[in-house]
Amino acid sequence: MKRTACIALSAMILLSLGGCAPKVGSEKWCANLKAKPKGEWTLNEAENYAKSCIMK
């Protein structure tokens, strides 16, 4: 029973962390992406950055 409770707690923590990410295109999202090394950007991130942060 302890193992099941631990797995459930871990799943709830991971799901709650997903809600903390800023909305794509927001000022906070742009700042976070700008601070991230460009070699770690995904193609979608680069495209959204160009649309939302550069060409506002």
C-alpha positions in Angstrom: 0.0 0.0 0.0 2.9 2.4 0.7 4.2 2.0 -2.8 0.9 2.9 -4.4 0.6 6.0 -2.2 4.1 7.0 -3.1 3.4 6.6 -6.8 0.2 8.6 -6.5 1.9 11.4 -4.6 4.7 11.5 -7.2 2.1 11.7 -10.0 0.3 14.6 -8.3 3.5 16.5 -7.8 4.5 16.1 -11.5 1.1 17.2 -12.7 1.0 20.3 -10.5 4.5 21.4 -11.8 3.1 21.4 -15.4 0.7 24.1 -14.4 3.5 26.4 -13.4 4.9 27.0 -16.9 4.2 30.5 -18.3 1.9 30.8 -21.3 3.7 30.7 -24.6 4.3 34.2 -25.9 4.0 35.9 -22.5 6.7 38.3 -21.3 7.8 35.7 -18.7 8.0 32.9 -21.3 10.0 35.2 -23.6 12.4 36.0 -20.8 12.8 32.4 -19.8 13.5 31.3 -23.3 16.0 34.1 -23.8 17.9 32.9 -20.8 17.9 29.3 -22.1 20.9 28.4 -24.3 19.9 28.6 -27.9 21.3 25.1 -28.6 18.6 23.7 -26.2 15.7 25.4 -28.0 13.3 23.1 -29.9 12.1 24.1 -33.4 8.7 25.0 -32.0 10.2 27.2 -29.3 12.3 29.1 -31.8 9.3 29.6 -34.1 7.1 30.8 -31.2 9.9 33.0 -29.9 10.2 34.7 -33.3 6.5 35.2 -33.6 5.7 36.2 -30.1 8.9 38.0 -28.8 10.5 39.5 -31.8 7.7 40.3 -34.2 5.2 41.7 -31.6 
